[in-house]
Amino acid sequence: MSPERYQRLKKILHQRQTDLTVCMEHVHKPQNFSAIVRTCDAVGVHNVHIVWDGKTFMRRGTSRGSHKWVKVERHTQFSDAHGQFKQQDMQVLVTHLSEDAVDFREIDYTKPTAIILGQEKYGASDEAIAKADKQIIIPMMGMVQSLNVSVAGALILYEAQRQRQNAGLYNKPTIPEQDFNELMFQNGYPDLYKHWQTKTLSLPEIGDDGEIIASKYWWQQMQLSSEAIASLNS
């Protein structure tokens, strides 16, 4: 990895917003899932969540490529995702058309925030609506009552980005060092990273010029096959 690429990746990763996330509750269309994750990457969201009960098969390739920049965490039930958000002191917002809903632009997105996007046809579940701190809507002036879920997600996320940029939050790196190093390794040395995943070695450090910093033992082990390493450790 060249020093120039290292600096570019470093800038991107240091702008990641670890306290802003999206939770897709049973969003099942691959194009919507991919579009939402792509938008999350564009606005600097560090990780997203999906709620998927496993009863319906999610098509292979749905998240193809997205894992390179945005971590995707899967939950089988909404309560697990909600519990994680609350552990991080996040305000939980849900898109839902009701008399209690407020304009999405009235929300303070500089606070730790989780945005719940419901299923394409039926919207958010009753549980998600009940557990959310606030319901939000995107005002509509036409005949339709809602936008495509990926479009709605993009509008909300870019409002969050606008507020956070104005507050200077993109200038304050918050990404954990472990995540920073792994993403830098994964995207700076993709072939070597794939080989490393077959091993049981520690994650190497990446130097300021984009070089891998690792011991002689680490490099020796990287040259061995998984079978050879297993025989040495047995």
FENMOVEN-V51678 format. One record per helix or strand. SS is the DSSP state (@ for helix, = for strand). FROM is the first residue (numbers start at 1). TO is the last residue. If there is no record, write none. Layout:
ss->{SS | SS}
from->{FROM | FROM}
to->{TO | TO}
This chain:
ss->{@ | = | = | @ | = | = | @ | = | @ | = | = | @ | = | = | = | @ | = | @ | @ | @ | @ | = | = | @ | @}
from->{3 | 17 | 20 | 30 | 45 | 47 | 66 | 71 | 78 | 91 | 102 | 104 | 113 | 119 | 123 | 126 | 134 | 149 | 169 | 177 | 190 | 205 | 212 | 216 | 226}
to->{14 | 17 | 25 | 43 | 45 | 51 | 68 | 75 | 87 | 95 | 103 | 106 | 117 | 119 | 123 | 131 | 137 | 166 | 171 | 188 | 196 | 206 | 213 | 223 | 233}
